[in-house]
């Protein structure tokens, strides 16, 4: 399998996920926001990608001495050069609980600090399946401030 085959296979998975989340296929391709997979670098270097979410779920377990948050300095530099933004999945943070939530919050905090260091733009997405799952803007902003974002960064989150 070549990189092209992997990317094409990944696109079909992304389209099916977008349909499950309630987006139309046309809308997901127009938005240019994709879910991170195993080959993140190929996705970041691809044309037409405006944003990527769910870096935190690439590695199932953290190492003993460091956290595997899905982002690293190489990917951050490429994202910064190509003006690709990282989308924080609010739904994932709210719906998890216990140890999974603790691990997820730690990974999100690390990704926030990496994005800040390498000047990668950050956005937030609710990814709600219905209107009942939506949270108020103030609640989401408070959550992101607790996660370590600055006021200026929180204000810039909603610029799609």
Biotite code that builds the C-alpha atoms (Angstrom):
import biotite.structure as struc

atoms = struc.array([
    struc.Atom([0.000, 0.000, 0.000], chain_id="A", res_id=1, res_name="UNK", atom_name="CA", element="C"),
    struc.Atom([1.272, 3.443, -0.880], chain_id="A", res_id=2, res_name="UNK", atom_name="CA", element="C"),
    struc.Atom([0.692, 6.674, 0.993], chain_id="A", res_id=3, res_name="UNK", atom_name="CA", element="C"),
    struc.Atom([-1.924, 7.614, -1.589], chain_id="A", res_id=4, res_name="UNK", atom_name="CA", element="C"),
    struc.Atom([-3.920, 4.423, -0.896], chain_id="A", res_id=5, res_name="UNK", atom_name="CA", element="C"),
    struc.Atom([-3.760, 5.063, 2.845], chain_id="A", res_id=6, res_name="UNK", atom_name="CA", element="C"),
    struc.Atom([-5.000, 8.632, 2.410], chain_id="A", res_id=7, res_name="UNK", atom_name="CA", element="C"),
    struc.Atom([-7.862, 7.535, 0.135], chain_id="A", res_id=8, res_name="UNK", atom_name="CA", element="C"),
    struc.Atom([-8.872, 4.838, 2.612], chain_id="A", res_id=9, res_name="UNK", atom_name="CA", element="C"),
    struc.Atom([-8.705, 7.399, 5.413], chain_id="A", res_id=10, res_name="UNK", atom_name="CA", element="C"),
    struc.Atom([-10.959, 9.786, 3.454], chain_id="A", res_id=11, res_name="UNK", atom_name="CA", element="C"),
    struc.Atom([-13.749, 7.197, 3.251], chain_id="A", res_id=12, res_name="UNK", atom_name="CA", element="C"),
    struc.Atom([-13.512, 6.688, 7.009], chain_id="A", res_id=13, res_name="UNK", atom_name="CA", element="C"),
    struc.Atom([-13.624, 10.450, 7.596], chain_id="A", res_id=14, res_name="UNK", atom_name="CA", element="C"),
    struc.Atom([-16.675, 10.845, 5.374], chain_id="A", res_id=15, res_name="UNK", atom_name="CA", element="C"),
    struc.Atom([-18.537, 8.090, 7.233], chain_id="A", res_id=16, res_name="UNK", atom_name="CA", element="C"),
    struc.Atom([-17.614, 9.695, 10.571], chain_id="A", res_id=17, res_name="UNK", atom_name="CA", element="C"),
    struc.Atom([-18.820, 13.080, 9.319], chain_id="A", res_id=18, res_name="UNK", atom_name="CA", element="C"),
    struc.Atom([-22.144, 11.511, 8.357], chain_id="A", res_id=19, res_name="UNK", atom_name="CA", element="C"),
    struc.Atom([-22.485, 9.981, 11.826], chain_id="A", res_id=20, res_name="UNK", atom_name="CA", element="C"),
    struc.Atom([-21.722, 13.344, 13.454], chain_id="A", res_id=21, res_name="UNK", atom_name="CA", element="C"),
    struc.Atom([-24.508, 14.948, 11.462], chain_id="A", res_id=22, res_name="UNK", atom_name="CA", element="C"),
    struc.Atom([-22.488, 16.732, 8.785], chain_id="A", res_id=23, res_name="UNK", atom_name="CA", element="C"),
    struc.Atom([-23.319, 16.250, 5.163], chain_id="A", res_id=24, res_name="UNK", atom_name="CA", element="C"),
    struc.Atom([-20.524, 14.858, 3.029], chain_id="A", res_id=25, res_name="UNK", atom_name="CA", element="C"),
    struc.Atom([-20.314, 18.098, 1.049], chain_id="A", res_id=26, res_name="UNK", atom_name="CA", element="C"),
    struc.Atom([-20.075, 20.168, 4.235], chain_id="A", res_id=27, res_name="UNK", atom_name="CA", element="C"),
    struc.Atom([-17.218, 18.126, 5.699], chain_id="A", res_id=28, res_name="UNK", atom_name="CA", element="C"),
    struc.Atom([-15.177, 18.442, 2.527], chain_id="A", res_id=29, res_name="UNK", atom_name="CA", element="C"),
    struc.Atom([-15.904, 22.160, 2.293], chain_id="A", res_id=30, res_name="UNK", atom_name="CA", element="C"),
    struc.Atom([-14.871, 22.700, 5.895], chain_id="A", res_id=31, res_name="UNK", atom_name="CA", element="C"),
    struc.Atom([-11.576, 20.864, 5.414], chain_id="A", res_id=32, res_name="UNK", atom_name="CA", element="C"),
    struc.Atom([-11.504, 19.623, 9.016], chain_id="A", res_id=33, res_name="UNK", atom_name="CA", element="C"),
    struc.Atom([-10.311, 16.041, 9.388], chain_id="A", res_id=34, res_name="UNK", atom_name="CA", element="C"),
    struc.Atom([-9.865, 13.570, 12.208], chain_id="A", res_id=35, res_name="UNK", atom_name="CA", element="C"),
    struc.Atom([-6.274, 12.612, 12.983], chain_id="A", res_id=36, res_name="UNK", atom_name="CA", element="C"),
    struc.Atom([-5.312, 9.034, 12.231], chain_id="A", res_id=37, res_name="UNK", atom_name="CA", element="C"),
    struc.Atom([-2.200, 6.919, 12.444], chain_id="A", res_id=38, res_name="UNK", atom_name="CA", element="C"),
    struc.Atom([-0.356, 8.743, 9.656], chain_id="A", res_id=39, res_name="UNK", atom_name="CA", element="C"),
    struc.Atom([-0.730, 12.305, 10.899], chain_id="A", res_id=40, res_name="UNK", atom_name="CA", element="C"),
    struc.Atom([2.196, 13.706, 8.946], chain_id="A", res_id=41, res_name="UNK", atom_name="CA", element="C"),
    struc.Atom([0.711, 12.636, 5.601], chain_id="A", res_id=42, res_name="UNK", atom_name="CA", element="C"),
    struc.Atom([-2.573, 14.272, 6.590], chain_id="A", res_id=43, res_name="UNK", atom_name="CA", element="C"),
    struc.Atom([-0.859, 17.500, 7.642], chain_id="A", res_id=44, res_name="UNK", atom_name="CA", element="C"),
    struc.Atom([1.174, 17.699, 4.427], chain_id="A", res_id=45, res_name="UNK", atom_name="CA", element="C"),
    struc.Atom([-1.881, 17.117, 2.242], chain_id="A", res_id=46, res_name="UNK", atom_name="CA", element="C"),
    struc.Atom([-3.600, 19.952, 0.376], chain_id="A", res_id=47, res_name="UNK", atom_name="CA", element="C"),
    struc.Atom([-7.050, 21.100, 1.368], chain_id="A", res_id=48, res_name="UNK", atom_name="CA", element="C"),
    struc.Atom([-6.655, 20.444, 5.079], chain_id="A", res_id=49, res_name="UNK", atom_name="CA", element="C"),
    struc.Atom([-7.660, 23.440, 7.174], chain_id="A", res_id=50, res_name="UNK", atom_name="CA", element="C"),
    struc.Atom([-7.981, 21.798, 10.564], chain_id="A", res_id=51, res_name="UNK", atom_name="CA", element="C"),
    struc.Atom([-7.378, 18.527, 12.397], chain_id="A", res_id=52, res_name="UNK", atom_name="CA", element="C"),
    struc.Atom([-8.984, 17.168, 15.556], chain_id="A", res_id=53, res_name="UNK", atom_name="CA", element="C"),
    struc.Atom([-8.601, 14.190, 17.933], chain_id="A", res_id=54, res_name="UNK", atom_name="CA", element="C"),
    struc.Atom([-4.806, 13.994, 18.071], chain_id="A", res_id=55, res_name="UNK", atom_name="CA", element="C"),
    struc.Atom([-5.271, 12.745, 21.623], chain_id="A", res_id=56, res_name="UNK", atom_name="CA", element="C"),
    struc.Atom([-6.665, 9.381, 20.512], chain_id="A", res_id=57, res_name="UNK", atom_name="CA", element="C"),
    struc.Atom([-3.795, 8.271, 18.262], chain_id="A", res_id=58, res_name="UNK", atom_name="CA", element="C"),
    struc.Atom([-1.813, 6.519, 21.005], chain_id="A", res_id=59, res_name="UNK", atom_name="CA", element="C"),
    struc.Atom([-3.820, 4.302, 23.359], chain_id="A", res_id=60, res_name="UNK", atom_name="CA", element="C"),
    struc.Atom([-1.347, 4.440, 26.262], chain_id="A", res_id=61, res_name="UNK", atom_name="CA", element="C"),
    struc.Atom([1.168, 6.931, 27.587], chain_id="A", res_id=62, res_name="UNK", atom_name="CA", element="C"),
    struc.Atom([4.800, 6.032, 28.083], chain_id="A", res_id=63, res_name="UNK", atom_name="CA", element="C"),
    struc.Atom([6.282, 5.707, 31.547], chain_id="A", res_id=64, res_name="UNK", atom_name="CA", element="C"),
    struc.Atom([8.353, 8.877, 31.220], chain_id="A", res_id=65, res_name="UNK", atom_name="CA", element="C"),
    struc.Atom([6.358, 11.073, 28.852], chain_id="A", res_id=66, res_name="UNK", atom_name="CA", element="C"),
    struc.Atom([2.836, 11.713, 27.617], chain_id="A", res_id=67, res_name="UNK", atom_name="CA", element="C"),
    struc.Atom([1.824, 10.697, 24.083], chain_id="A", res_id=68, res_name="UNK", atom_name="CA", element="C"),
    struc.Atom([-0.555, 13.457, 23.122], chain_id="A", res_id=69, res_name="UNK", atom_name="CA", element="C"),
    struc.Atom([-0.450, 12.904, 19.358], chain_id="A", res_id=70, res_name="UNK", atom_name="CA", element="C"),
    struc.Atom([1.255, 16.199, 18.548], chain_id="A", res_id=71, res_name="UNK", atom_name="CA", element="C"),
    struc.Atom([4.980, 16.749, 18.390], chain_id="A", res_id=72, res_name="UNK", atom_name="CA", element="C"),
    struc.Atom([7.258, 19.601, 17.393], chain_id="A", res_id=73, res_name="UNK", atom_name="CA", element="C"),
    struc.Atom([7.641, 18.429, 13.785], chain_id="A", res_id=74, res_name="UNK", atom_name="CA", element="C"),
    struc.Atom([3.894, 18.305, 13.155], chain_id="A", res_id=75, res_name="UNK", atom_name="CA", element="C"),
    struc.Atom([3.410, 21.649, 14.924], chain_id="A", res_id=76, res_name="UNK", atom_name="CA", element="C"),
    struc.Atom([6.010, 23.361, 12.718], chain_id="A", res_id=77, res_name="UNK", atom_name="CA", element="C"),
    struc.Atom([4.348, 22.014, 9.554], chain_id="A", res_id=78, res_name="UNK", atom_name="CA", element="C"),
    struc.Atom([0.894, 23.025, 10.809], chain_id="A", res_id=79, res_name="UNK", atom_name="CA", element="C"),
    struc.Atom([2.146, 26.515, 11.610], chain_id="A", res_id=80, res_name="UNK", atom_name="CA", element="C"),
    struc.Atom([3.721, 26.964, 8.163], chain_id="A", res_id=81, res_name="UNK", atom_name="CA", element="C"),
    struc.Atom([0.607, 25.721, 6.347], chain_id="A", res_id=82, res_name="UNK", atom_name="CA", element="C"),
    struc.Atom([-1.849, 27.617, 8.621], chain_id="A", res_id=83, res_name="UNK", atom_name="CA", element="C"),
    struc.Atom([-3.610, 24.423, 9.683], chain_id="A", res_id=84, res_name="UNK", atom_name="CA", element="C"),
    struc.Atom([-5.443, 24.762, 12.971], chain_id="A", res_id=85, res_name="UNK", atom_name="CA", element="C"),
    struc.Atom([-5.981, 22.247, 15.753], chain_id="A", res_id=86, res_name="UNK", atom_name="CA", element="C"),
    struc.Atom([-9.611, 21.740, 16.752], chain_id="A", res_id=87, res_name="UNK", atom_name="CA", element="C"),
    struc.Atom([-10.304, 20.909, 20.390], chain_id="A", res_id=88, res_name="UNK", atom_name="CA", element="C"),
    struc.Atom([-13.073, 18.321, 20.625], chain_id="A", res_id=89, res_name="UNK", atom_name="CA", element="C"),
    struc.Atom([-15.301, 19.626, 23.434], chain_id="A", res_id=90, res_name="UNK", atom_name="CA", element="C"),
    struc.Atom([-17.668, 16.675, 23.223], chain_id="A", res_id=91, res_name="UNK", atom_name="CA", element="C"),
    struc.Atom([-14.877, 14.185, 23.936], chain_id="A", res_id=92, res_name="UNK", atom_name="CA", element="C"),
    struc.Atom([-13.821, 16.056, 27.069], chain_id="A", res_id=93, res_name="UNK", atom_name="CA", element="C"),
    struc.Atom([-17.362, 16.359, 28.421], chain_id="A", res_id=94, res_name="UNK", atom_name="CA", element="C"),
    struc.Atom([-18.523, 12.805, 27.689], chain_id="A", res_id=95, res_name="UNK", atom_name="CA", element="C"),
    struc.Atom([-15.543, 10.928, 29.124], chain_id="A", res_id=96, res_name="UNK", atom_name="CA", element="C"),
    struc.Atom([-15.210, 10.257, 32.827], chain_id="A", res_id=97, res_name="UNK", atom_name="CA", element="C"),
    struc.Atom([-12.833, 8.852, 35.400], chain_id="A", res_id=98, res_name="UNK", atom_name="CA", element="C"),
    struc.Atom([-9.325, 7.870, 34.381], chain_id="A", res_id=99, res_name="UNK", atom_name="CA", element="C"),
    struc.Atom([-10.039, 8.367, 30.669], chain_id="A", res_id=100, res_name="UNK", atom_name="CA", element="C"),
    struc.Atom([-10.998, 11.981, 31.302], chain_id="A", res_id=101, res_name="UNK", atom_name="CA", element="C"),
    struc.Atom([-7.859, 12.576, 33.365], chain_id="A", res_id=102, res_name="UNK", atom_name="CA", element="C"),
    struc.Atom([-5.648, 11.190, 30.592], chain_id="A", res_id=103, res_name="UNK", atom_name="CA", element="C"),
    struc.Atom([-7.531, 13.183, 27.946], chain_id="A", res_id=104, res_name="UNK", atom_name="CA", element="C"),
    struc.Atom([-7.261, 16.445, 29.907], chain_id="A", res_id=105, res_name="UNK", atom_name="CA", element="C"),
    struc.Atom([-3.520, 15.917, 30.354], chain_id="A", res_id=106, res_name="UNK", atom_name="CA", element="C"),
    struc.Atom([-3.067, 15.333, 26.636], chain_id="A", res_id=107, res_name="UNK", atom_name="CA", element="C"),
    struc.Atom([-5.164, 18.366, 25.714], chain_id="A", res_id=108, res_name="UNK", atom_name="CA", element="C"),
    struc.Atom([-3.147, 20.557, 28.100], chain_id="A", res_id=109, res_name="UNK", atom_name="CA", element="C"),
    struc.Atom([0.092, 19.354, 26.519], chain_id="A", res_id=110, res_name="UNK", atom_name="CA", element="C"),
    struc.Atom([-1.246, 20.017, 23.019], chain_id="A", res_id=111, res_name="UNK", atom_name="CA", element="C"),
    struc.Atom([-2.296, 23.529, 24.067], chain_id="A", res_id=112, res_name="UNK", atom_name="CA", element="C"),
    struc.Atom([1.220, 24.290, 25.271], chain_id="A", res_id=113, res_name="UNK", atom_name="CA", element="C"),
    struc.Atom([2.761, 22.845, 22.076], chain_id="A", res_id=114, res_name="UNK", atom_name="CA", element="C"),
    struc.Atom([0.405, 24.860, 19.879], chain_id="A", res_id=115, res_name="UNK", atom_name="CA", element="C"),
    struc.Atom([1.201, 28.004, 21.840], chain_id="A", res_id=116, res_name="UNK", atom_name="CA", element="C"),
    struc.Atom([4.956, 27.407, 21.575], chain_id="A", res_id=117, res_name="UNK", atom_name="CA", element="C"),
    struc.Atom([4.944, 26.789, 17.813], chain_id="A", res_id=118, res_name="UNK", atom_name="CA", element="C"),
    struc.Atom([2.192, 29.343, 17.037], chain_id="A", res_id=119, res_name="UNK", atom_name="CA", element="C"),
    struc.Atom([-0.354, 26.841, 15.739], chain_id="A", res_id=120, res_name="UNK", atom_name="CA", element="C"),
    struc.Atom([-3.858, 28.269, 15.605], chain_id="A", res_id=121, res_name="UNK", atom_name="CA", element="C"),
    struc.Atom([-6.416, 26.637, 17.883], chain_id="A", res_id=122, res_name="UNK", atom_name="CA", element="C"),
    struc.Atom([-10.165, 26.308, 17.400], chain_id="A", res_id=123, res_name="UNK", atom_name="CA", element="C"),
    struc.Atom([-12.923, 24.583, 19.346], chain_id="A", res_id=124, res_name="UNK", atom_name="CA", element="C"),
    struc.Atom([-15.691, 22.354, 18.043], chain_id="A", res_id=125, res_name="UNK", atom_name="CA", element="C"),
    struc.Atom([-18.673, 21.006, 19.934], chain_id="A", res_id=126, res_name="UNK", atom_name="CA", element="C"),
    struc.Atom([-19.162, 17.965, 17.642], chain_id="A", res_id=127, res_name="UNK", atom_name="CA", element="C"),
    struc.Atom([-22.612, 17.589, 19.195], chain_id="A", res_id=128, res_name="UNK", atom_name="CA", element="C"),
    struc.Atom([-24.917, 15.006, 17.662], chain_id="A", res_id=129, res_name="UNK", atom_name="CA", element="C"),
    struc.Atom([-28.036, 16.948, 18.589], chain_id="A", res_id=130, res_name="UNK", atom_name="CA", element="C"),
    struc.Atom([-28.994, 20.318, 20.000], chain_id="A", res_id=131, res_name="UNK", atom_name="CA", element="C"),
    struc.Atom([-29.426, 18.719, 23.438], chain_id="A", res_id=132, res_name="UNK", atom_name="CA", element="C"),
    struc.Atom([-25.691, 18.021, 23.603], chain_id="A", res_id=133, res_name="UNK", atom_name="CA", element="C"),
    struc.Atom([-24.682, 21.618, 22.945], chain_id="A", res_id=134, res_name="UNK", atom_name="CA", element="C"),
    struc.Atom([-23.111, 23.565, 25.801], chain_id="A", res_id=135, res_name="UNK", atom_name="CA", element="C"),
    struc.Atom([-23.304, 27.279, 26.438], chain_id="A", res_id=136, res_name="UNK", atom_name="CA", element="C"),
    struc.Atom([-20.508, 29.449, 25.133], chain_id="A", res_id=137, res_name="UNK", atom_name="CA", element="C"),
    struc.Atom([-19.563, 30.595, 28.629], chain_id="A", res_id=138, res_name="UNK", atom_name="CA", element="C"),
    struc.Atom([-19.301, 27.018, 29.904], chain_id="A", res_id=139, res_name="UNK", atom_name="CA", element="C"),
    struc.Atom([-17.006, 26.014, 27.061], chain_id="A", res_id=140, res_name="UNK", atom_name="CA", element="C"),
    struc.Atom([-14.838, 29.108, 27.505], chain_id="A", res_id=141, res_name="UNK", atom_name="CA", element="C"),
    struc.Atom([-14.541, 28.412, 31.242], chain_id="A", res_id=142, res_name="UNK", atom_name="CA", element="C"),
    struc.Atom([-13.536, 24.807, 30.538], chain_id="A", res_id=143, res_name="UNK", atom_name="CA", element="C"),
    struc.Atom([-10.846, 25.913, 28.106], chain_id="A", res_id=144, res_name="UNK", atom_name="CA", element="C"),
    struc.Atom([-9.474, 28.453, 30.575], chain_id="A", res_id=145, res_name="UNK", atom_name="CA", element="C"),
    struc.Atom([-9.224, 25.702, 33.182], chain_id="A", res_id=146, res_name="UNK", atom_name="CA", element="C"),
    struc.Atom([-7.335, 23.600, 30.628], chain_id="A", res_id=147, res_name="UNK", atom_name="CA", element="C"),
    struc.Atom([-4.708, 26.332, 30.381], chain_id="A", res_id=148, res_name="UNK", atom_name="CA", element="C"),
    struc.Atom([-5.748, 28.614, 27.553], chain_id="A", res_id=149, res_name="UNK", atom_name="CA", element="C"),
    struc.Atom([-5.282, 32.357, 27.846], chain_id="A", res_id=150, res_name="UNK", atom_name="CA", element="C"),
    struc.Atom([-8.113, 34.872, 27.404], chain_id="A", res_id=151, res_name="UNK", atom_name="CA", element="C"),
    struc.Atom([-6.810, 36.010, 24.008], chain_id="A", res_id=152, res_name="UNK", atom_name="CA", element="C"),
    struc.Atom([-6.619, 32.410, 22.781], chain_id="A", res_id=153, res_name="UNK", atom_name="CA", element="C"),
    struc.Atom([-10.159, 31.695, 23.984], chain_id="A", res_id=154, res_name="UNK", atom_name="CA", element="C"),
    struc.Atom([-11.499, 34.734, 22.094], chain_id="A", res_id=155, res_name="UNK", atom_name="CA", element="C"),
    struc.Atom([-9.833, 33.546, 18.872], chain_id="A", res_id=156, res_name="UNK", atom_name="CA", element="C"),
    struc.Atom([-11.260, 30.020, 19.154], chain_id="A", res_id=157, res_name="UNK", atom_name="CA", element="C"),
    struc.Atom([-14.549, 30.771, 17.488], chain_id="A", res_id=158, res_name="UNK", atom_name="CA", element="C"),
    struc.Atom([-13.153, 32.318, 14.281], chain_id="A", res_id=159, res_name="UNK", atom_name="CA", element="C"),
    struc.Atom([-13.970, 29.671, 11.675], chain_id="A", res_id=160, res_name="UNK", atom_name="CA", element="C"),
])
